[in-house]
């Protein structure tokens, strides 16, 4: 069994996709993952990723945002 903790939820301005970020704590084995859940109409895409993958993905997003005028450019 896994416990889900909501972290953030937002709608993408262009395209209207609904994005939900949740922490997953697996009781058995103590594994902790980040769930990225994207809803486009009736379709869902779900990624369960480890901390290393989240760090790499997040760095690329921050770097890209900073280079293209993101409001929070450079914020870790």
PDB file of N, CA, C and O in Angstrom:
ATOM      1  N   UNK A   1       0.841  -1.184   0.000  1.00  0.00           N
ATOM      2  CA  UNK A   1       0.000   0.000   0.000  1.00  0.00           C
ATOM      3  C   UNK A   1       0.884   1.244   0.000  1.00  0.00           C
ATOM      4  O   UNK A   1       1.957   1.254   0.603  1.00  0.00           O
ATOM      5  N   UNK A   2       0.426   2.284  -0.678  1.00  0.00           N
ATOM      6  CA  UNK A   2       1.203   3.524  -0.780  1.00  0.00           C
ATOM      7  C   UNK A   2       0.371   4.695  -0.271  1.00  0.00           C
ATOM      8  O   UNK A   2      -0.847   4.741  -0.447  1.00  0.00           O
ATOM      9  N   UNK A   3       1.062   5.640   0.364  1.00  0.00           N
ATOM     10  CA  UNK A   3       0.417   6.875   0.814  1.00  0.00           C
ATOM     11  C   UNK A   3       0.751   7.986  -0.172  1.00  0.00           C
ATOM     12  O   UNK A   3       1.912   8.160  -0.542  1.00  0.00           O
ATOM     13  N   UNK A   4      -0.267   8.743  -0.604  1.00  0.00           N
ATOM     14  CA  UNK A   4      -0.082   9.852  -1.529  1.00  0.00           C
ATOM     15  C   UNK A   4      -0.201  11.176  -0.793  1.00  0.00           C
ATOM     16  O   UNK A   4      -1.139  11.385  -0.023  1.00  0.00           O
ATOM     17  N   UNK A   5       0.758  12.075  -1.033  1.00  0.00           N
ATOM     18  CA  UNK A   5       0.730  13.416  -0.462  1.00  0.00           C
ATOM     19  C   UNK A   5       0.723  14.423  -1.611  1.00  0.00           C
ATOM     20  O   UNK A   5       1.693  14.489  -2.367  1.00  0.00           O
ATOM     21  N   UNK A   6      -0.349  15.210  -1.762  1.00  0.00           N
ATOM     22  CA  UNK A   6      -0.374  16.217  -2.831  1.00  0.00           C
ATOM     23  C   UNK A   6       0.701  17.274  -2.594  1.00  0.00           C
ATOM     24  O   UNK A   6       0.882  17.736  -1.468  1.00  0.00           O
ATOM     25  N   UNK A   7       1.420  17.660  -3.661  1.00  0.00           N
ATOM     26  CA  UNK A   7       2.458  18.677  -3.573  1.00  0.00           C
ATOM     27  C   UNK A   7       2.055  19.953  -4.303  1.00  0.00           C
ATOM     28  O   UNK A   7       2.258  21.054  -3.792  1.00  0.00           O
ATOM     29  N   UNK A   8       1.490  19.808  -5.487  1.00  0.00           N
ATOM     30  CA  UNK A   8       1.067  20.966  -6.279  1.00  0.00           C
ATOM     31  C   UNK A   8       0.114  20.492  -7.363  1.00  0.00           C
ATOM     32  O   UNK A   8       0.120  19.325  -7.755  1.00  0.00           O
ATOM     33  N   UNK A   9      -0.699  21.415  -7.835  1.00  0.00           N
ATOM     34  CA  UNK A   9      -1.626  21.129  -8.927  1.00  0.00           C
ATOM     35  C   UNK A   9      -1.841  22.431  -9.676  1.00  0.00           C
ATOM     36  O   UNK A   9      -2.072  23.471  -9.059  1.00  0.00           O
ATOM     37  N   UNK A  10      -1.769  22.383 -11.009  1.00  0.00           N
ATOM     38  CA  UNK A  10      -1.940  23.590 -11.811  1.00  0.00           C
ATOM     39  C   UNK A  10      -2.392  23.227 -13.215  1.00  0.00           C
ATOM     40  O   UNK A  10      -2.308  22.073 -13.634  1.00  0.00           O
ATOM     41  N   UNK A  11      -2.877  24.241 -13.939  1.00  0.00           N
ATOM     42  CA  UNK A  11      -3.284  24.077 -15.323  1.00  0.00           C
ATOM     43  C   UNK A  11      -2.322  24.845 -16.209  1.00  0.00           C
ATOM     44  O   UNK A  11      -2.015  26.008 -15.945  1.00  0.00           O
ATOM     45  N   UNK A  12      -1.848  24.196 -17.259  1.00  0.00           N
ATOM     46  CA  UNK A  12      -0.927  24.819 -18.207  1.00  0.00           C
ATOM     47  C   UNK A  12      -1.702  25.855 -19.023  1.00  0.00           C
ATOM     48  O   UNK A  12      -2.740  25.528 -19.598  1.00  0.00           O
ATOM     49  N   UNK A  13      -1.210  27.110 -19.084  1.00  0.00           N
ATOM     50  CA  UNK A  13      -1.945  28.163 -19.793  1.00  0.00           C
ATOM     51  C   UNK A  13      -2.197  27.861 -21.273  1.00  0.00           C
ATOM     52  O   UNK A  13      -3.299  28.088 -21.773  1.00  0.00           O
ATOM     53  N   UNK A  14      -1.198  27.359 -21.962  1.00  0.00           N
ATOM     54  CA  UNK A  14      -1.370  27.006 -23.375  1.00  0.00           C
ATOM     55  C   UNK A  14      -1.607  25.508 -23.469  1.00  0.00           C
ATOM     56  O   UNK A  14      -0.715  24.721 -23.153  1.00  0.00           O
ATOM     57  N   UNK A  15      -2.771  25.112 -23.890  1.00  0.00           N
ATOM     58  CA  UNK A  15      -3.085  23.687 -24.010  1.00  0.00           C
ATOM     59  C   UNK A  15      -4.060  23.203 -22.956  1.00  0.00           C
ATOM     60  O   UNK A  15      -4.808  22.256 -23.197  1.00  0.00           O
ATOM     61  N   UNK A  16      -4.067  23.838 -21.786  1.00  0.00           N
ATOM     62  CA  UNK A  16      -5.027  23.507 -20.748  1.00  0.00           C
ATOM     63  C   UNK A  16      -4.808  22.190 -20.025  1.00  0.00           C
ATOM     64  O   UNK A  16      -5.705  21.726 -19.321  1.00  0.00           O
ATOM     65  N   UNK A  17      -3.636  21.571 -20.177  1.00  0.00           N
ATOM     66  CA  UNK A  17      -3.381  20.322 -19.457  1.00  0.00           C
ATOM     67  C   UNK A  17      -3.383  20.581 -17.958  1.00  0.00           C
ATOM     68  O   UNK A  17      -2.907  21.615 -17.490  1.00  0.00           O
ATOM     69  N   UNK A  18      -3.922  19.629 -17.219  1.00  0.00           N
ATOM     70  CA  UNK A  18      -3.924  19.707 -15.760  1.00  0.00           C
ATOM     71  C   UNK A  18      -2.776  18.852 -15.245  1.00  0.00           C
ATOM     72  O   UNK A  18      -2.684  17.665 -15.558  1.00  0.00           O
ATOM     73  N   UNK A  19      -1.899  19.467 -14.450  1.00  0.00           N
ATOM     74  CA  UNK A  19      -0.727  18.772 -13.927  1.00  0.00           C
ATOM     75  C   UNK A  19      -0.864  18.653 -12.410  1.00  0.00           C
ATOM     76  O   UNK A  19      -1.138  19.637 -11.723  1.00  0.00           O
ATOM     77  N   UNK A  20      -0.672  17.450 -11.901  1.00  0.00           N
ATOM     78  CA  UNK A  20      -0.688  17.209 -10.458  1.00  0.00           C
ATOM     79  C   UNK A  20       0.633  16.550 -10.069  1.00  0.00           C
ATOM     80  O   UNK A  20       1.085  15.610 -10.723  1.00  0.00           O
ATOM     81  N   UNK A  21       1.245  17.052  -9.001  1.00  0.00           N
ATOM     82  CA  UNK A  21       2.479  16.478  -8.467  1.00  0.00           C
ATOM     83  C   UNK A  21       2.176  15.914  -7.086  1.00  0.00           C
ATOM     84  O   UNK A  21       1.611  16.603  -6.236  1.00  0.00           O
ATOM     85  N   UNK A  22       2.554  14.657  -6.868  1.00  0.00           N
ATOM     86  CA  UNK A  22       2.270  13.981  -5.606  1.00  0.00           C
ATOM     87  C   UNK A  22       3.496  13.210  -5.146  1.00  0.00           C
ATOM     88  O   UNK A  22       4.251  12.677  -5.960  1.00  0.00           O
ATOM     89  N   UNK A  23       3.687  13.156  -3.838  1.00  0.00           N
ATOM     90  CA  UNK A  23       4.716  12.295  -3.266  1.00  0.00           C
ATOM     91  C   UNK A  23       4.077  10.954  -2.969  1.00  0.00           C
ATOM     92  O   UNK A  23       2.981  10.890  -2.412  1.00  0.00           O
ATOM     93  N   UNK A  24       4.763   9.880  -3.341  1.00  0.00           N
ATOM     94  CA  UNK A  24       4.286   8.525  -3.058  1.00  0.00           C
ATOM     95  C   UNK A  24       5.230   7.894  -2.056  1.00  0.00           C
ATOM     96  O   UNK A  24       6.431   7.798  -2.307  1.00  0.00           O
ATOM     97  N   UNK A  25       4.703   7.465  -0.930  1.00  0.00           N
ATOM     98  CA  UNK A  25       5.480   6.735   0.069  1.00  0.00           C
ATOM     99  C   UNK A  25       4.969   5.306   0.119  1.00  0.00           C
ATOM    100  O   UNK A  25       3.848   5.043   0.557  1.00  0.00           O
ATOM    101  N   UNK A  26       5.818   4.380  -0.341  1.00  0.00           N
ATOM    102  CA  UNK A  26       5.458   2.963  -0.297  1.00  0.00           C
ATOM    103  C   UNK A  26       5.759   2.430   1.099  1.00  0.00           C
ATOM    104  O   UNK A  26       6.899   2.486   1.560  1.00  0.00           O
ATOM    105  N   UNK A  27       4.743   1.918   1.760  1.00  0.00           N
ATOM    106  CA  UNK A  27       4.896   1.422   3.123  1.00  0.00           C
ATOM    107  C   UNK A  27       5.884   0.260   3.151  1.00  0.00           C
ATOM    108  O   UNK A  27       6.793   0.231   3.981  1.00  0.00           O
ATOM    109  N   UNK A  28       5.702  -0.694   2.244  1.00  0.00           N
ATOM    110  CA  UNK A  28       6.617  -1.828   2.172  1.00  0.00           C
ATOM    111  C   UNK A  28       7.880  -1.384   1.438  1.00  0.00           C
ATOM    112  O   UNK A  28       7.806  -0.949   0.289  1.00  0.00           O
ATOM    113  N   UNK A  29       9.020  -1.489   2.080  1.00  0.00           N
ATOM    114  CA  UNK A  29      10.282  -1.163   1.443  1.00  0.00           C
ATOM    115  C   UNK A  29      10.712   0.279   1.615  1.00  0.00           C
ATOM    116  O   UNK A  29      11.868   0.605   1.346  1.00  0.00           O
ATOM    117  N   UNK A  30       9.826   1.147   2.051  1.00  0.00           N
ATOM    118  CA  UNK A  30      10.185   2.523   2.325  1.00  0.00           C
ATOM    119  C   UNK A  30      10.575   3.353   1.115  1.00  0.00           C
ATOM    120  O   UNK A  30      11.275   4.354   1.267  1.00  0.00           O
ATOM    121  N   UNK A  31      10.144   2.970  -0.088  1.00  0.00           N
ATOM    122  CA  UNK A  31      10.501   3.715  -1.286  1.00  0.00           C
ATOM    123  C   UNK A  31       9.651   4.980  -1.402  1.00  0.00           C
ATOM    124  O   UNK A  31       8.441   4.952  -1.178  1.00  0.00           O
ATOM    125  N   UNK A  32      10.307   6.096  -1.757  1.00  0.00           N
ATOM    126  CA  UNK A  32       9.617   7.378  -1.944  1.00  0.00           C
ATOM    127  C   UNK A  32       9.832   7.821  -3.388  1.00  0.00           C
ATOM    128  O   UNK A  32      10.962   7.861  -3.874  1.00  0.00           O
ATOM    129  N   UNK A  33       8.725   8.155  -4.073  1.00  0.00           N
ATOM    130  CA  UNK A  33       8.775   8.587  -5.461  1.00  0.00           C
ATOM    131  C   UNK A  33       7.970   9.861  -5.651  1.00  0.00           C
ATOM    132  O   UNK A  33       7.160  10.232  -4.802  1.00  0.00           O
ATOM    133  N   UNK A  34       8.204  10.526  -6.780  1.00  0.00           N
ATOM    134  CA  UNK A  34       7.415  11.683  -7.180  1.00  0.00           C
ATOM    135  C   UNK A  34       6.521  11.254  -8.332  1.00  0.00           C
ATOM    136  O   UNK A  34       7.003  10.737  -9.339  1.00  0.00           O
ATOM    137  N   UNK A  35       5.235  11.467  -8.186  1.00  0.00           N
ATOM    138  CA  UNK A  35       4.284  11.155  -9.261  1.00  0.00           C
ATOM    139  C   UNK A  35       3.941  12.447  -9.997  1.00  0.00           C
ATOM    140  O   UNK A  35       3.517  13.430  -9.390  1.00  0.00           O
ATOM    141  N   UNK A  36       4.131  12.427 -11.306  1.00  0.00           N
ATOM    142  CA  UNK A  36       3.734  13.519 -12.185  1.00  0.00           C
ATOM    143  C   UNK A  36       2.543  12.994 -12.978  1.00  0.00           C
ATOM    144  O   UNK A  36       2.662  12.033 -13.739  1.00  0.00           O
ATOM    145  N   UNK A  37       1.404  13.632 -12.790  1.00  0.00           N
ATOM    146  CA  UNK A  37       0.166  13.167 -13.433  1.00  0.00           C
ATOM    147  C   UNK A  37      -0.347  14.300 -14.322  1.00  0.00           C
ATOM    148  O   UNK A  37      -0.637  15.396 -13.844  1.00  0.00           O
ATOM    149  N   UNK A  38      -0.454  14.018 -15.623  1.00  0.00           N
ATOM    150  CA  UNK A  38      -0.891  15.027 -16.585  1.00  0.00           C
ATOM    151  C   UNK A  38      -2.195  14.557 -17.214  1.00  0.00           C
ATOM    152  O   UNK A  38      -2.291  13.451 -17.746  1.00  0.00           O
ATOM    153  N   UNK A  39      -3.196  15.432 -17.138  1.00  0.00           N
ATOM    154  CA  UNK A  39      -4.495  15.109 -17.724  1.00  0.00           C
ATOM    155  C   UNK A  39      -4.719  16.004 -18.941  1.00  0.00           C
ATOM    156  O   UNK A  39      -4.638  17.229 -18.853  1.00  0.00           O
ATOM    157  N   UNK A  40      -5.000  15.368 -20.076  1.00  0.00           N
ATOM    158  CA  UNK A  40      -5.336  16.075 -21.312  1.00  0.00           C
ATOM    159  C   UNK A  40      -6.690  15.544 -21.759  1.00  0.00           C
ATOM    160  O   UNK A  40      -6.780  14.469 -22.352  1.00  0.00           O
ATOM    161  N   UNK A  41      -7.747  16.308 -21.469  1.00  0.00           N
ATOM    162  CA  UNK A  41      -9.091  15.817 -21.781  1.00  0.00           C
ATOM    163  C   UNK A  41      -9.392  14.576 -20.970  1.00  0.00           C
ATOM    164  O   UNK A  41      -9.402  14.621 -19.740  1.00  0.00           O
ATOM    165  N   UNK A  42      -9.642  13.452 -21.658  1.00  0.00           N
ATOM    166  CA  UNK A  42      -9.938  12.186 -20.974  1.00  0.00           C
ATOM    167  C   UNK A  42      -8.696  11.313 -20.797  1.00  0.00           C
ATOM    168  O   UNK A  42      -8.756  10.262 -20.158  1.00  0.00           O
ATOM    169  N   UNK A  43      -7.574  11.751 -21.365  1.00  0.00           N
ATOM    170  CA  UNK A  43      -6.354  10.953 -21.325  1.00  0.00           C
ATOM    171  C   UNK A  43      -5.451  11.381 -20.163  1.00  0.00           C
ATOM    172  O   UNK A  43      -5.319  12.569 -19.868  1.00  0.00           O
ATOM    173  N   UNK A  44      -4.838  10.398 -19.515  1.00  0.00           N
ATOM    174  CA  UNK A  44      -3.904  10.642 -18.414  1.00  0.00           C
ATOM    175  C   UNK A  44      -2.541  10.068 -18.768  1.00  0.00           C
ATOM    176  O   UNK A  44      -2.441   8.985 -19.345  1.00  0.00           O
ATOM    177  N   UNK A  45      -1.486  10.812 -18.413  1.00  0.00           N
ATOM    178  CA  UNK A  45      -0.119  10.317 -18.495  1.00  0.00           C
ATOM    179  C   UNK A  45       0.446  10.409 -17.089  1.00  0.00           C
ATOM    180  O   UNK A  45       0.357  11.453 -16.443  1.00  0.00           O
ATOM    181  N   UNK A  46       1.032   9.308 -16.613  1.00  0.00           N
ATOM    182  CA  UNK A  46       1.547   9.261 -15.248  1.00  0.00           C
ATOM    183  C   UNK A  46       2.997   8.781 -15.268  1.00  0.00           C
ATOM    184  O   UNK A  46       3.322   7.760 -15.875  1.00  0.00           O
ATOM    185  N   UNK A  47       3.866   9.546 -14.587  1.00  0.00           N
ATOM    186  CA  UNK A  47       5.260   9.168 -14.400  1.00  0.00           C
ATOM    187  C   UNK A  47       5.487   9.034 -12.897  1.00  0.00           C
ATOM    188  O   UNK A  47       5.127   9.936 -12.141  1.00  0.00           O
ATOM    189  N   UNK A  48       6.070   7.942 -12.457  1.00  0.00           N
ATOM    190  CA  UNK A  48       6.548   7.791 -11.085  1.00  0.00           C
ATOM    191  C   UNK A  48       8.063   7.791 -11.162  1.00  0.00           C
ATOM    192  O   UNK A  48       8.658   6.865 -11.714  1.00  0.00           O
ATOM    193  N   UNK A  49       8.703   8.836 -10.606  1.00  0.00           N
ATOM    194  CA  UNK A  49      10.143   8.985 -10.783  1.00  0.00           C
ATOM    195  C   UNK A  49      10.870   9.074  -9.440  1.00  0.00           C
ATOM    196  O   UNK A  49      10.309   9.504  -8.432  1.00  0.00           O
ATOM    197  N   UNK A  50      12.124   8.659  -9.462  1.00  0.00           N
ATOM    198  CA  UNK A  50      12.968   8.691  -8.275  1.00  0.00           C
ATOM    199  C   UNK A  50      13.576  10.084  -8.110  1.00  0.00           C
ATOM    200  O   UNK A  50      13.451  10.927  -8.998  1.00  0.00           O
ATOM    201  N   UNK A  51      14.228  10.322  -6.985  1.00  0.00           N
ATOM    202  CA  UNK A  51      14.789  11.642  -6.667  1.00  0.00           C
ATOM    203  C   UNK A  51      15.849  12.079  -7.671  1.00  0.00           C
ATOM    204  O   UNK A  51      15.888  13.255  -8.035  1.00  0.00           O
ATOM    205  N   UNK A  52      16.699  11.180  -8.126  1.00  0.00           N
ATOM    206  CA  UNK A  52      17.737  11.533  -9.086  1.00  0.00           C
ATOM    207  C   UNK A  52      17.151  11.980 -10.418  1.00  0.00           C
ATOM    208  O   UNK A  52      17.619  12.950 -11.014  1.00  0.00           O
ATOM    209  N   UNK A  53      16.132  11.274 -10.882  1.00  0.00           N
ATOM    210  CA  UNK A  53      15.468  11.646 -12.129  1.00  0.00           C
ATOM    211  C   UNK A  53      14.759  12.982 -11.966  1.00  0.00           C
ATOM    212  O   UNK A  53      14.808  13.822 -12.865  1.00  0.00           O
ATOM    213  N   UNK A  54      14.097  13.191 -10.825  1.00  0.00           N
ATOM    214  CA  UNK A  54      13.416  14.464 -10.568  1.00  0.00           C
ATOM    215  C   UNK A  54      14.417  15.617 -10.558  1.00  0.00           C
ATOM    216  O   UNK A  54      14.132  16.686 -11.097  1.00  0.00           O
ATOM    217  N   UNK A  55      15.575  15.412  -9.957  1.00  0.00           N
ATOM    218  CA  UNK A  55      16.608  16.451  -9.906  1.00  0.00           C
ATOM    219  C   UNK A  55      17.086  16.798 -11.310  1.00  0.00           C
ATOM    220  O   UNK A  55      17.206  17.975 -11.650  1.00  0.00           O
ATOM    221  N   UNK A  56      17.358  15.791 -12.124  1.00  0.00           N
ATOM    222  CA  UNK A  56      17.829  16.034 -13.496  1.00  0.00           C
ATOM    223  C   UNK A  56      16.762  16.749 -14.323  1.00  0.00           C
ATOM    224  O   UNK A  56      17.066  17.723 -15.011  1.00  0.00           O
ATOM    225  N   UNK A  57      15.528  16.280 -14.262  1.00  0.00           N
ATOM    226  CA  UNK A  57      14.413  16.871 -14.998  1.00  0.00           C
ATOM    227  C   UNK A  57      14.206  18.318 -14.545  1.00  0.00           C
ATOM    228  O   UNK A  57      14.033  19.217 -15.368  1.00  0.00           O
ATOM    229  N   UNK A  58      14.225  18.531 -13.230  1.00  0.00           N
ATOM    230  CA  UNK A  58      14.045  19.869 -12.676  1.00  0.00           C
ATOM    231  C   UNK A  58      15.130  20.829 -13.103  1.00  0.00           C
ATOM    232  O   UNK A  58      14.844  21.993 -13.383  1.00  0.00           O
ATOM    233  N   UNK A  59      16.381  20.369 -13.161  1.00  0.00           N
ATOM    234  CA  UNK A  59      17.485  21.225 -13.584  1.00  0.00           C
ATOM    235  C   UNK A  59      17.303  21.669 -15.029  1.00  0.00           C
ATOM    236  O   UNK A  59      17.497  22.840 -15.353  1.00  0.00           O
ATOM    237  N   UNK A  60      16.933  20.737 -15.890  1.00  0.00           N
ATOM    238  CA  UNK A  60      16.707  21.085 -17.298  1.00  0.00           C
ATOM    239  C   UNK A  60      15.570  22.102 -17.415  1.00  0.00           C
ATOM    240  O   UNK A  60      15.677  23.060 -18.181  1.00  0.00           O
ATOM    241  N   UNK A  61      14.491  21.906 -16.669  1.00  0.00           N
ATOM    242  CA  UNK A  61      13.364  22.849 -16.705  1.00  0.00           C
ATOM    243  C   UNK A  61      13.798  24.236 -16.230  1.00  0.00           C
ATOM    244  O   UNK A  61      13.454  25.236 -16.860  1.00  0.00           O
ATOM    245  N   UNK A  62      14.553  24.308 -15.122  1.00  0.00           N
ATOM    246  CA  UNK A  62      15.021  25.598 -14.619  1.00  0.00           C
ATOM    247  C   UNK A  62      15.988  26.277 -15.585  1.00  0.00           C
ATOM    248  O   UNK A  62      15.908  27.485 -15.806  1.00  0.00           O
ATOM    249  N   UNK A  63      16.903  25.495 -16.159  1.00  0.00           N
ATOM    250  CA  UNK A  63      17.852  26.060 -17.115  1.00  0.00           C
ATOM    251  C   UNK A  63      17.124  26.625 -18.332  1.00  0.00           C
ATOM    252  O   UNK A  63      17.422  27.732 -18.780  1.00  0.00           O
ATOM    253  N   UNK A  64      16.180  25.872 -18.859  1.00  0.00           N
ATOM    254  CA  UNK A  64      15.424  26.312 -20.034  1.00  0.00           C
ATOM    255  C   UNK A  64      14.600  27.553 -19.707  1.00  0.00           C
ATOM    256  O   UNK A  64      14.588  28.516 -20.474  1.00  0.00           O
ATOM    257  N   UNK A  65      13.923  27.528 -18.586  1.00  0.00           N
ATOM    258  CA  UNK A  65      13.098  28.659 -18.164  1.00  0.00           C
ATOM    259  C   UNK A  65      13.947  29.913 -17.980  1.00  0.00           C
ATOM    260  O   UNK A  65      13.546  30.998 -18.401  1.00  0.00           O
ATOM    261  N   UNK A  66      15.110  29.776 -17.358  1.00  0.00           N
ATOM    262  CA  UNK A  66      15.993  30.912 -17.150  1.00  0.00           C
ATOM    263  C   UNK A  66      16.486  31.507 -18.449  1.00  0.00           C
ATOM    264  O   UNK A  66      16.627  32.724 -18.570  1.00  0.00           O
ATOM    265  N   UNK A  67      16.749  30.650 -19.424  1.00  0.00           N
ATOM    266  CA  UNK A  67      17.247  31.121 -20.724  1.00  0.00           C
ATOM    267  C   UNK A  67      16.147  31.761 -21.577  1.00  0.00           C
ATOM    268  O   UNK A  67      16.435  32.464 -22.546  1.00  0.00           O
ATOM    269  N   UNK A  68      14.887  31.512 -21.210  1.00  0.00           N
ATOM    270  CA  UNK A  68      13.777  32.003 -22.019  1.00  0.00           C
ATOM    271  C   UNK A  68      12.836  32.916 -21.249  1.00  0.00           C
ATOM    272  O   UNK A  68      11.649  33.006 -21.562  1.00  0.00           O
ATOM    273  N   UNK A  69      13.373  33.591 -20.241  1.00  0.00           N
ATOM    274  CA  UNK A  69      12.608  34.624 -19.540  1.00  0.00           C
ATOM    275  C   UNK A  69      11.602  34.135 -18.518  1.00  0.00           C
ATOM    276  O   UNK A  69      10.629  34.834 -18.236  1.00  0.00           O
ATOM    277  N   UNK A  70      11.810  32.952 -17.955  1.00  0.00           N
ATOM    278  CA  UNK A  70      10.916  32.467 -16.914  1.00  0.00           C
ATOM    279  C   UNK A  70      10.903  33.411 -15.727  1.00  0.00           C
ATOM    280  O   UNK A  70      11.953  33.936 -15.357  1.00  0.00           O
ATOM    281  N   UNK A  71       9.752  33.642 -15.121  1.00  0.00           N
ATOM    282  CA  UNK A  71       9.599  34.602 -14.023  1.00  0.00           C
ATOM    283  C   UNK A  71      10.478  34.266 -12.830  1.00  0.00           C
ATOM    284  O   UNK A  71      10.948  35.176 -12.146  1.00  0.00           O
ATOM    285  N   UNK A  72      10.715  32.986 -12.558  1.00  0.00           N
ATOM    286  CA  UNK A  72      11.501  32.571 -11.405  1.00  0.00           C
ATOM    287  C   UNK A  72      12.885  32.081 -11.820  1.00  0.00           C
ATOM    288  O   UNK A  72      13.447  31.199 -11.170  1.00  0.00           O
ATOM    289  N   UNK A  73      13.435  32.637 -12.884  1.00  0.00           N
ATOM    290  CA  UNK A  73      14.726  32.185 -13.399  1.00  0.00           C
ATOM    291  C   UNK A  73      15.784  32.188 -12.310  1.00  0.00           C
ATOM    292  O   UNK A  73      15.973  33.178 -11.605  1.00  0.00           O
ATOM    293  N   UNK A  74      16.467  31.059 -12.190  1.00  0.00           N
ATOM    294  CA  UNK A  74      17.557  30.953 -11.223  1.00  0.00           C
ATOM    295  C   UNK A  74      17.123  30.557  -9.828  1.00  0.00           C
ATOM    296  O   UNK A  74      17.978  30.371  -8.962  1.00  0.00           O
ATOM    297  N   UNK A  75      15.827  30.421  -9.570  1.00  0.00           N
ATOM    298  CA  UNK A  75      15.359  30.015  -8.249  1.00  0.00           C
ATOM    299  C   UNK A  75      15.511  28.500  -8.111  1.00  0.00           C
ATOM    300  O   UNK A  75      14.951  27.760  -8.919  1.00  0.00           O
ATOM    301  N   UNK A  76      16.245  28.022  -7.122  1.00  0.00           N
ATOM    302  CA  UNK A  76      16.442  26.567  -6.975  1.00  0.00           C
ATOM    303  C   UNK A  76      15.178  25.869  -6.516  1.00  0.00           C
ATOM    304  O   UNK A  76      15.174  24.650  -6.345  1.00  0.00           O
TER     305      UNK A  76
END
